Each structure stands twice: as structure tokens, then as C-alpha cells.
Amino acid sequence: MKSNDNHIYVIFGASGDLTKRKLVPALYSLFVQNLLPEKFTLLGVSRSQFSDAEFKIAMESAISEFKEIDDTTRIPEFIAKIHYQSIGFDDVSTYLLLKQRLEALRVENEISGNTVFYMSTPPSLYGIIPQHLASVGLNAQDDGWKRLIIEKPFGYDLESALILKDQLLKDWQEEQLFRIDHYLGKETVQNLMVTRFSNGIFEPLWNRNYIDHVEITSAESIGVEKRGGYYESSGALRDMVQNHLLQVAAITAMESPSSLEPVAIRNEILKVFQSLRPIKREDVKTNAIRGQYLSSTIKDEHIAGYREEEGVHPESVTETYAAIKFYIDNWRWGGVPFYIRSGKRLPTRVTEVVIHFKPTPHFLFSSGSVCSSCNQLVIRIQPDEGVLLKFGMKTPGAGFDVQNVNMDFHYSDLSHQRMPSAYERLIYDSMKGDATLFARTQEVIEAWKFLAPVIDCWKNDREVPLYGYPAGSWGPESADDLIENKEMTWRYPCKNLSDDGIYCEL
Ligand code: BG6
């Protein structure tokens, strides 16, 4: 990093879970790799009353507990750079205190006005904190750059996202805003672009002529754990689909950018969002399926249903599973269905993009069904990151029986190469001012606009079913009916039960 990138990193919500689990361990990892600027200070800010010493102790144990990097020898050196300031988030007078504290730290550490403000707070504060920062001049860039990083969710629906957008853009410029979508920081999501645009063999096939449909699956075996309160106001559609998975879909579908400049890449991503075919209200029932997990017994263990979870209303109608079918109306994708499904308490944890290719025009060989040898390119985002190509091979012996075989690349084969966490990558980019992997305001608004009919119907139309599915199953069976091509199904990447706490092996 250049020496003029020296800066203070301010985390609002410093006493929260994200700070200790992800942000501070990622910052320490950058420090160990000498990727932080020479002069760097971290200021934790929240409502809780901590002394600097108490906060340092808490962060020291967080770095050891949620380890991002093996080398722990430099923890004391890093901890010396950490400070803490308590403020009342909605009390404007305390922002003057914050300003004074920042000035004192700058003088002490010889750092210019460069500052990152990371909003790791409840979303209800996303409007108010930036507004108060601006009211004491902490958005002004005359003495150095100021950047605002905002965690998801950006709004609750289209209307609230538009209000938040106006609130932020009143005092901040779009270039100062970095909307984190941690999926964009995942190595394998970025690799989607490399797979597509660095290989001559895939790109010619990447269109409506050869692709039957595109599937994006994100399954989690855990339930909502202690986040019932948050999840009740969110649900699978807002929590995963509106942001992470539509972003993944956009990268899968985008045109090649003219360069790697952030604006070139983000323009192509935005075009995909703008080409999403609006879902008509009357089609919601057939194009979007929702479900909620029910209690079940897995390996003699009772698994609570969603309505029994802490913080969840006993008659909650919040979906823990969402599947949608949609189209991207442009030349490349005209008529190709895209499917996204995401759910909690499914049989395993897996996120993957599956390109289902069309079958051959005429099938010569004997086989179970036409598509038992259909080609699939599986881009495994997590876990066991990698790329898998499935294709048909002759079964040895008499006749011409065809079986499906795999060409399988695993990132773990690159054993000498460390995979940085998504937060590590995104924090580093935000320090460099590289916004490529951050969602632009307009993308977020387009995504809300696209999902608005589904959100509205699921909220107001009692005729739209909320299917129950037993914890540990693949979700409502009706989601299978979404797939148009009856020769094909969702990919069910695992079959066998395993002993290690996830329900099935990949
Ligand atoms: C978060 C959601 O954004 O992403 C969580 O709020 C979800 O509900 C998580 O569990 C999944 O992230 P990852 O990186 O574990 O796939």
C-alpha cells in the first residue's frame, strides 16, 4: 500500500459479533502479511463503556479464537494500534467527541485525514450515523479521503432502500460509499470471472445456444441459531437472494468488461440487474417457492423447527427457504431460465453455480435417461472450493452404455496457496479505494425492484403457500416443479449421511 494511504479505520458496532469474528481477525491477517499501511490506527466505536485496555484485551482473544492466519507472534504489535471510543449513536454531541479523538490519534500517529468508517451496526443506524458524521464535518475530504462501508441489508424493501439511498447521498458521494456483500469477496466468486473470461473453451458455449438453464444453490445445514430476532424481519429471500445470490447470478451472466477497471466491471453487472425480467404478480405463485423448516430427528437428535427457535414467533410465516425462477432478457440469455434456491437446515452446507448444458440433439447411446449424461459445469463456491465438469463416458465392456464422470479441480490441491477470507479481501480493497467488489447503489435498488412483487405477495397474499419441510431435507418438493425442463432437476450434490455434524457428504 502506498504511504499516502495511511489512515484510521473506524469500526462502528465494535462490541458486536462481526467485529470480533471477522473484521479484527481479518485486519490482523492483513497486518501480518504487511498489507496495512505503515501508519495505521484502528478505532473501535460503540455504545458500550470500555476503556482502551479492556477493548484491546477483547480483541486480542478474538484474534486467537477466530484465527485467520497461523502466525500469532505479531499480535502484541497489532494490538498496540487499537483504541476505543464510546459514543451515543443518536446523540449528535458525542460525534464532536469522536472528531476530537480522531484528531488526537492523527497527531499522535502522524496520519492525515484519511478515514474508513465501517458500519457494523444494526441496519436501523445506517441512516443516522453517516448523517451525524457529516454534521460534524467527518465526511469532508479536504484533509484526506473518507469512505463509508455499509454492511447488508441495504434497506428492507424497495421503499426503505430508496429512502436510505437519499439519506446517504445527501451528505456522501457515491464514490465514498462501499456496500459490502461478502459473497463478492469470496475467492471462488471472483474466479467465476476468471473461469469465463480467461478460457477460450467456455465463453463460446456460455449462452442460450448451449445452456439449458443456470442453477445457483446455497444450502446451509445450520438453522437460524441465535439470530431469530433478526431473521424474523428478514427471511431467506432478503437475507440471501436479494444480495449475495443475485450478485453471483449477475457475475455468471455478465458480458465481458472492457477492462478490469471497477467502473467497467460494475457497469456490466448493473446491465444484468437492469435486464432482469420483472416477475408478474400473478406469476409469483408458480415462479417463487417458499418454505419453513419443521422439527425433525436426525441421528437420534431432536432438531427444533423454526417456530421453536429463540426469538421467533410461534406462528411465524417467515420463510427459511426460498427458490425462484427468472429470466434475463438480453441477447445472450433470451429464454434461458435461471434458478436460485437458498435455505437453512438443508442436508449440508454448499454453495455452487451449476451450468446445465443442453443435451446433444440426437442421443445415440443407451442410457437411463437422455440427461443422465448431460454436461454440467459446477463452480463450487464453498466448501471444498473448486470446479467440476461432468460429462458422459463409455462404460467399459460390450455395447455403448454411457456413464457420467467427473473432471474435478479442488482449490485444496493448490496447497501452497492460502485462500484469504472474503472480509480480508474486501477490507483490503476498501483501504485501497478499489470498489470493484462492492455493490453499487443502483444494483441494490434494481435487485429490490425485481423482488418487490414476490415480497409483496408473500406478505399479503394468503393463497401463496408457505410449505413446511423437515429439517435436514432439501426443502419443499414443489421447488422441483420450478425446473422447466422435465429431463433435468436441481443438482443434489450429496447422498450419504455423514458422522461429522453435517447431514450428508458432498
Ligand atoms: C449472511 C446471512 O449474509 O450470510 C446469513 O445473513 C448466512 O444468514 C450467511 O448464514 C452465509 O454466509 P456464508 O459465507 O457462510 O455462506
Residues whose N, C-alpha, C, O or C-beta is under 5 A from the ligand:
A	BS01	BG6	D239
